[in-house]
Amino acid sequence: MAEAMTQTFKLSSIEDEPYAHASPEQRLMMATITTAVADILGTGPVSHPSERERLRREALAWIKGDSEDYRYVCQLAGLDSQQVRKCVLEFVASGKPLPRIARVSKPSEPRPISRISVSEVAHIAGVSATTVRKVMGGQGNVSSGYRKRVLTALAELNETQEAA
């Protein structure tokens, strides 16, 4: 199952297919899903047991549920939400740890990297920069309405930059 997780979330190498040309936003959404898996496994950065358990329950509910937020993150990552759910739940049930993600060299052909600033996203979404950071970091208590506005703004900015 570790192989399936590695295949689903190919973050280990920017040269690996099919994510060799994934946008930074797609990689961010893949990392959001991977962070949820780490929270479920209790391997995230939180050390207090009650906080770790709360994050585990919330992340598991997020993956198991069929929330619009979860589906949207998967969509922005370019992944099928049902397949991700199935793979994650099988992986978690296996009891195996998350594979280590190694840093690799840059691709041989540099591609232009366009950056979207937090303030741009906040302006388009009509929320504060702090709200954008909370949504992107998967931290804090952000209402589903604000979360959707931020994710929609990210998608719009991504489409605009890809068209350019």
Rosetta constraint file for C-alpha pairs under 8 A:
AtomPair CA 1 CA 5 HARMONIC 6.37 0.50
AtomPair CA 1 CA 87 HARMONIC 7.84 0.50
AtomPair CA 1 CA 90 HARMONIC 7.12 0.50
AtomPair CA 1 CA 91 HARMONIC 5.55 0.50
AtomPair CA 1 CA 94 HARMONIC 7.26 0.50
AtomPair CA 2 CA 6 HARMONIC 6.10 0.50
AtomPair CA 2 CA 91 HARMONIC 6.70 0.50
AtomPair CA 2 CA 96 HARMONIC 7.23 0.50
AtomPair CA 2 CA 98 HARMONIC 7.39 0.50
AtomPair CA 2 CA 99 HARMONIC 6.99 0.50
AtomPair CA 3 CA 7 HARMONIC 6.05 0.50
AtomPair CA 4 CA 8 HARMONIC 6.01 0.50
AtomPair CA 4 CA 87 HARMONIC 6.95 0.50
AtomPair CA 5 CA 9 HARMONIC 5.99 0.50
AtomPair CA 5 CA 87 HARMONIC 6.72 0.50
AtomPair CA 5 CA 88 HARMONIC 7.20 0.50
AtomPair CA 5 CA 91 HARMONIC 7.06 0.50
AtomPair CA 6 CA 10 HARMONIC 5.60 0.50
AtomPair CA 6 CA 11 HARMONIC 7.84 0.50
AtomPair CA 6 CA 12 HARMONIC 7.97 0.50
AtomPair CA 6 CA 99 HARMONIC 7.40 0.50
AtomPair CA 8 CA 84 HARMONIC 7.37 0.50
AtomPair CA 8 CA 87 HARMONIC 7.98 0.50
AtomPair CA 9 CA 30 HARMONIC 6.39 0.50
AtomPair CA 9 CA 34 HARMONIC 7.55 0.50
AtomPair CA 10 CA 16 HARMONIC 7.02 0.50
AtomPair CA 10 CA 17 HARMONIC 7.85 0.50
AtomPair CA 10 CA 18 HARMONIC 7.85 0.50
AtomPair CA 10 CA 19 HARMONIC 6.47 0.50
AtomPair CA 11 CA 19 HARMONIC 7.95 0.50
AtomPair CA 11 CA 27 HARMONIC 7.40 0.50
AtomPair CA 11 CA 30 HARMONIC 7.87 0.50
AtomPair CA 11 CA 31 HARMONIC 7.97 0.50
AtomPair CA 11 CA 101 HARMONIC 6.80 0.50
AtomPair CA 12 CA 16 HARMONIC 7.95 0.50
AtomPair CA 12 CA 101 HARMONIC 4.85 0.50
AtomPair CA 12 CA 102 HARMONIC 5.43 0.50
AtomPair CA 12 CA 103 HARMONIC 6.72 0.50
AtomPair CA 12 CA 104 HARMONIC 7.56 0.50
AtomPair CA 13 CA 20 HARMONIC 7.76 0.50
AtomPair CA 13 CA 102 HARMONIC 7.40 0.50
AtomPair CA 13 CA 103 HARMONIC 7.08 0.50
AtomPair CA 13 CA 104 HARMONIC 5.98 0.50
AtomPair CA 14 CA 19 HARMONIC 6.81 0.50
AtomPair CA 14 CA 20 HARMONIC 5.01 0.50
AtomPair CA 14 CA 21 HARMONIC 7.47 0.50
AtomPair CA 14 CA 104 HARMONIC 7.42 0.50
AtomPair CA 14 CA 106 HARMONIC 7.40 0.50
AtomPair CA 14 CA 107 HARMONIC 6.86 0.50
AtomPair CA 15 CA 19 HARMONIC 7.54 0.50
AtomPair CA 15 CA 20 HARMONIC 4.70 0.50
AtomPair CA 15 CA 21 HARMONIC 7.97 0.50
AtomPair CA 15 CA 107 HARMONIC 6.15 0.50
AtomPair CA 16 CA 20 HARMONIC 5.24 0.50
AtomPair CA 22 CA 26 HARMONIC 5.83 0.50
AtomPair CA 22 CA 27 HARMONIC 6.45 0.50
AtomPair CA 23 CA 27 HARMONIC 6.34 0.50
AtomPair CA 24 CA 28 HARMONIC 6.10 0.50
AtomPair CA 25 CA 29 HARMONIC 6.29 0.50
AtomPair CA 25 CA 76 HARMONIC 7.44 0.50
AtomPair CA 25 CA 77 HARMONIC 7.40 0.50
AtomPair CA 25 CA 154 HARMONIC 7.69 0.50
AtomPair CA 25 CA 158 HARMONIC 7.28 0.50
AtomPair CA 26 CA 30 HARMONIC 6.21 0.50
AtomPair CA 26 CA 76 HARMONIC 5.84 0.50
AtomPair CA 26 CA 77 HARMONIC 4.21 0.50
AtomPair CA 26 CA 78 HARMONIC 6.78 0.50
AtomPair CA 27 CA 31 HARMONIC 6.03 0.50
AtomPair CA 27 CA 77 HARMONIC 6.64 0.50
AtomPair CA 28 CA 32 HARMONIC 6.19 0.50
AtomPair CA 28 CA 77 HARMONIC 7.64 0.50
AtomPair CA 28 CA 136 HARMONIC 7.85 0.50
AtomPair CA 29 CA 33 HARMONIC 6.47 0.50
AtomPair CA 29 CA 73 HARMONIC 5.72 0.50
AtomPair CA 29 CA 74 HARMONIC 7.00 0.50
AtomPair CA 29 CA 76 HARMONIC 6.43 0.50
AtomPair CA 29 CA 77 HARMONIC 5.03 0.50
AtomPair CA 30 CA 34 HARMONIC 6.23 0.50
AtomPair CA 30 CA 74 HARMONIC 7.57 0.50
AtomPair CA 30 CA 77 HARMONIC 5.52 0.50
AtomPair CA 31 CA 35 HARMONIC 5.96 0.50
AtomPair CA 32 CA 36 HARMONIC 6.36 0.50
AtomPair CA 32 CA 73 HARMONIC 7.90 0.50
AtomPair CA 32 CA 136 HARMONIC 7.79 0.50
AtomPair CA 32 CA 137 HARMONIC 7.55 0.50
AtomPair CA 32 CA 138 HARMONIC 7.00 0.50
AtomPair CA 33 CA 37 HARMONIC 6.47 0.50
AtomPair CA 33 CA 73 HARMONIC 7.88 0.50
AtomPair CA 33 CA 74 HARMONIC 7.89 0.50
AtomPair CA 34 CA 38 HARMONIC 6.27 0.50
AtomPair CA 35 CA 39 HARMONIC 6.14 0.50
AtomPair CA 35 CA 44 HARMONIC 7.33 0.50
AtomPair CA 36 CA 40 HARMONIC 6.21 0.50
AtomPair CA 36 CA 59 HARMONIC 5.16 0.50
AtomPair CA 36 CA 60 HARMONIC 7.59 0.50
AtomPair CA 36 CA 63 HARMONIC 7.81 0.50
AtomPair CA 37 CA 41 HARMONIC 6.21 0.50
AtomPair CA 37 CA 59 HARMONIC 7.23 0.50
AtomPair CA 37 CA 60 HARMONIC 7.98 0.50
AtomPair CA 37 CA 88 HARMONIC 7.09 0.50
AtomPair CA 37 CA 92 HARMONIC 7.69 0.50
AtomPair CA 38 CA 42 HARMONIC 6.01 0.50
AtomPair CA 38 CA 43 HARMONIC 5.13 0.50
AtomPair CA 38 CA 44 HARMONIC 5.34 0.50
AtomPair CA 38 CA 98 HARMONIC 7.18 0.50
AtomPair CA 39 CA 43 HARMONIC 6.07 0.50
AtomPair CA 39 CA 44 HARMONIC 5.26 0.50
AtomPair CA 39 CA 52 HARMONIC 7.24 0.50
AtomPair CA 39 CA 55 HARMONIC 5.90 0.50
AtomPair CA 39 CA 56 HARMONIC 5.09 0.50
AtomPair CA 39 CA 59 HARMONIC 6.31 0.50
AtomPair CA 40 CA 55 HARMONIC 7.23 0.50
AtomPair CA 40 CA 56 HARMONIC 4.26 0.50
AtomPair CA 40 CA 57 HARMONIC 7.13 0.50
AtomPair CA 40 CA 59 HARMONIC 5.91 0.50
AtomPair CA 40 CA 60 HARMONIC 5.94 0.50
AtomPair CA 40 CA 92 HARMONIC 7.65 0.50
AtomPair CA 41 CA 56 HARMONIC 7.10 0.50
AtomPair CA 41 CA 92 HARMONIC 7.00 0.50
AtomPair CA 41 CA 97 HARMONIC 7.52 0.50
AtomPair CA 42 CA 52 HARMONIC 6.21 0.50
AtomPair CA 42 CA 53 HARMONIC 7.56 0.50
AtomPair CA 42 CA 56 HARMONIC 6.51 0.50
AtomPair CA 44 CA 52 HARMONIC 7.87 0.50
AtomPair CA 46 CA 51 HARMONIC 6.88 0.50
AtomPair CA 46 CA 52 HARMONIC 5.82 0.50
AtomPair CA 47 CA 51 HARMONIC 7.60 0.50
AtomPair CA 47 CA 52 HARMONIC 6.66 0.50
AtomPair CA 48 CA 52 HARMONIC 6.07 0.50
AtomPair CA 49 CA 53 HARMONIC 6.09 0.50
AtomPair CA 50 CA 54 HARMONIC 6.18 0.50
AtomPair CA 51 CA 55 HARMONIC 6.18 0.50
AtomPair CA 52 CA 56 HARMONIC 6.09 0.50
AtomPair CA 53 CA 57 HARMONIC 6.21 0.50
AtomPair CA 54 CA 58 HARMONIC 6.20 0.50
AtomPair CA 55 CA 59 HARMONIC 5.92 0.50
AtomPair CA 56 CA 60 HARMONIC 6.04 0.50
AtomPair CA 57 CA 61 HARMONIC 6.07 0.50
AtomPair CA 58 CA 62 HARMONIC 6.09 0.50
AtomPair CA 59 CA 63 HARMONIC 6.24 0.50
AtomPair CA 60 CA 64 HARMONIC 5.93 0.50
AtomPair CA 61 CA 65 HARMONIC 5.56 0.50
AtomPair CA 62 CA 66 HARMONIC 7.57 0.50
AtomPair CA 62 CA 67 HARMONIC 7.16 0.50
AtomPair CA 62 CA 70 HARMONIC 6.56 0.50
AtomPair CA 63 CA 70 HARMONIC 7.00 0.50
AtomPair CA 63 CA 85 HARMONIC 5.95 0.50
AtomPair CA 63 CA 88 HARMONIC 7.91 0.50
AtomPair CA 64 CA 85 HARMONIC 6.67 0.50
AtomPair CA 65 CA 70 HARMONIC 7.96 0.50
AtomPair CA 66 CA 70 HARMONIC 6.73 0.50
AtomPair CA 66 CA 71 HARMONIC 6.97 0.50
AtomPair CA 67 CA 71 HARMONIC 6.42 0.50
AtomPair CA 68 CA 72 HARMONIC 5.98 0.50
AtomPair CA 69 CA 73 HARMONIC 6.23 0.50
AtomPair CA 69 CA 144 HARMONIC 7.30 0.50
AtomPair CA 69 CA 147 HARMONIC 7.48 0.50
AtomPair CA 69 CA 148 HARMONIC 6.72 0.50
AtomPair CA 70 CA 74 HARMONIC 6.33 0.50
AtomPair CA 70 CA 81 HARMONIC 7.47 0.50
AtomPair CA 71 CA 75 HARMONIC 6.06 0.50
AtomPair CA 71 CA 81 HARMONIC 5.58 0.50
AtomPair CA 72 CA 76 HARMONIC 6.08 0.50
AtomPair CA 72 CA 151 HARMONIC 7.68 0.50
AtomPair CA 73 CA 77 HARMONIC 6.16 0.50
AtomPair CA 73 CA 151 HARMONIC 7.80 0.50
AtomPair CA 74 CA 78 HARMONIC 6.19 0.50
AtomPair CA 74 CA 79 HARMONIC 5.07 0.50
AtomPair CA 74 CA 80 HARMONIC 6.27 0.50
AtomPair CA 74 CA 81 HARMONIC 5.37 0.50
AtomPair CA 74 CA 84 HARMONIC 7.82 0.50
AtomPair CA 75 CA 79 HARMONIC 5.73 0.50
AtomPair CA 75 CA 80 HARMONIC 6.80 0.50
AtomPair CA 75 CA 81 HARMONIC 7.24 0.50
AtomPair CA 76 CA 155 HARMONIC 7.08 0.50
AtomPair CA 79 CA 83 HARMONIC 7.79 0.50
AtomPair CA 79 CA 84 HARMONIC 7.03 0.50
AtomPair CA 80 CA 84 HARMONIC 6.16 0.50
AtomPair CA 81 CA 85 HARMONIC 6.09 0.50
AtomPair CA 82 CA 86 HARMONIC 6.19 0.50
AtomPair CA 83 CA 87 HARMONIC 6.05 0.50
AtomPair CA 84 CA 88 HARMONIC 5.93 0.50
AtomPair CA 85 CA 89 HARMONIC 6.04 0.50
AtomPair CA 86 CA 90 HARMONIC 6.15 0.50
AtomPair CA 87 CA 91 HARMONIC 6.04 0.50
AtomPair CA 88 CA 92 HARMONIC 6.04 0.50
AtomPair CA 89 CA 93 HARMONIC 6.08 0.50
AtomPair CA 90 CA 94 HARMONIC 6.25 0.50
AtomPair CA 91 CA 95 HARMONIC 7.02 0.50
AtomPair CA 91 CA 96 HARMONIC 7.02 0.50
AtomPair CA 92 CA 96 HARMONIC 7.09 0.50
AtomPair CA 106 CA 110 HARMONIC 7.58 0.50
AtomPair CA 114 CA 161 HARMONIC 7.17 0.50
AtomPair CA 116 CA 120 HARMONIC 6.70 0.50
AtomPair CA 116 CA 121 HARMONIC 7.32 0.50
AtomPair CA 116 CA 157 HARMONIC 7.30 0.50
AtomPair CA 117 CA 121 HARMONIC 6.52 0.50
AtomPair CA 118 CA 122 HARMONIC 6.07 0.50
AtomPair CA 118 CA 129 HARMONIC 5.92 0.50
AtomPair CA 118 CA 132 HARMONIC 6.50 0.50
AtomPair CA 118 CA 133 HARMONIC 7.20 0.50
AtomPair CA 119 CA 123 HARMONIC 5.99 0.50
AtomPair CA 119 CA 128 HARMONIC 7.99 0.50
AtomPair CA 119 CA 129 HARMONIC 5.73 0.50
AtomPair CA 120 CA 124 HARMONIC 6.26 0.50
AtomPair CA 121 CA 125 HARMONIC 5.94 0.50
AtomPair CA 121 CA 129 HARMONIC 7.83 0.50
AtomPair CA 121 CA 132 HARMONIC 7.06 0.50
AtomPair CA 121 CA 150 HARMONIC 6.65 0.50
AtomPair CA 121 CA 153 HARMONIC 5.73 0.50
AtomPair CA 121 CA 154 HARMONIC 6.20 0.50
AtomPair CA 121 CA 157 HARMONIC 7.66 0.50
AtomPair CA 122 CA 126 HARMONIC 5.72 0.50
AtomPair CA 122 CA 127 HARMONIC 5.00 0.50
AtomPair CA 122 CA 128 HARMONIC 5.45 0.50
AtomPair CA 122 CA 129 HARMONIC 5.25 0.50
AtomPair CA 122 CA 131 HARMONIC 7.74 0.50
AtomPair CA 122 CA 132 HARMONIC 6.10 0.50
AtomPair CA 122 CA 150 HARMONIC 7.12 0.50
AtomPair CA 123 CA 127 HARMONIC 6.65 0.50
AtomPair CA 123 CA 128 HARMONIC 7.71 0.50
AtomPair CA 124 CA 153 HARMONIC 5.86 0.50
AtomPair CA 125 CA 146 HARMONIC 7.96 0.50
AtomPair CA 125 CA 149 HARMONIC 5.19 0.50
AtomPair CA 125 CA 150 HARMONIC 5.35 0.50
AtomPair CA 125 CA 152 HARMONIC 7.55 0.50
AtomPair CA 125 CA 153 HARMONIC 5.43 0.50
AtomPair CA 126 CA 149 HARMONIC 7.82 0.50
AtomPair CA 127 CA 131 HARMONIC 6.38 0.50
AtomPair CA 127 CA 132 HARMONIC 7.27 0.50
AtomPair CA 127 CA 146 HARMONIC 7.25 0.50
AtomPair CA 127 CA 150 HARMONIC 7.75 0.50
AtomPair CA 128 CA 132 HARMONIC 6.60 0.50
AtomPair CA 129 CA 133 HARMONIC 6.24 0.50
AtomPair CA 130 CA 134 HARMONIC 6.17 0.50
AtomPair CA 131 CA 135 HARMONIC 6.22 0.50
AtomPair CA 131 CA 142 HARMONIC 7.06 0.50
AtomPair CA 131 CA 146 HARMONIC 7.76 0.50
AtomPair CA 132 CA 136 HARMONIC 6.08 0.50
AtomPair CA 132 CA 150 HARMONIC 6.22 0.50
AtomPair CA 133 CA 137 HARMONIC 5.81 0.50
AtomPair CA 134 CA 138 HARMONIC 5.73 0.50
AtomPair CA 134 CA 139 HARMONIC 4.90 0.50
AtomPair CA 134 CA 140 HARMONIC 5.70 0.50
AtomPair CA 134 CA 141 HARMONIC 7.87 0.50
AtomPair CA 134 CA 142 HARMONIC 7.25 0.50
AtomPair CA 135 CA 139 HARMONIC 6.54 0.50
AtomPair CA 135 CA 140 HARMONIC 7.87 0.50
AtomPair CA 135 CA 142 HARMONIC 7.04 0.50
AtomPair CA 135 CA 147 HARMONIC 6.05 0.50
AtomPair CA 135 CA 150 HARMONIC 7.27 0.50
AtomPair CA 142 CA 146 HARMONIC 6.54 0.50
AtomPair CA 142 CA 147 HARMONIC 6.34 0.50
AtomPair CA 143 CA 147 HARMONIC 6.17 0.50
AtomPair CA 144 CA 148 HARMONIC 6.00 0.50
AtomPair CA 145 CA 149 HARMONIC 6.28 0.50
AtomPair CA 146 CA 150 HARMONIC 6.23 0.50
AtomPair CA 147 CA 151 HARMONIC 6.22 0.50
AtomPair CA 148 CA 152 HARMONIC 5.93 0.50
AtomPair CA 149 CA 153 HARMONIC 6.11 0.50
AtomPair CA 150 CA 154 HARMONIC 6.22 0.50
AtomPair CA 151 CA 155 HARMONIC 6.23 0.50
AtomPair CA 152 CA 156 HARMONIC 6.16 0.50
AtomPair CA 153 CA 157 HARMONIC 6.10 0.50
AtomPair CA 154 CA 158 HARMONIC 6.03 0.50
AtomPair CA 155 CA 159 HARMONIC 6.15 0.50
AtomPair CA 156 CA 160 HARMONIC 6.15 0.50
AtomPair CA 157 CA 161 HARMONIC 6.18 0.50
AtomPair CA 158 CA 162 HARMONIC 6.09 0.50
AtomPair CA 159 CA 163 HARMONIC 6.14 0.50
AtomPair CA 160 CA 164 HARMONIC 6.47 0.50
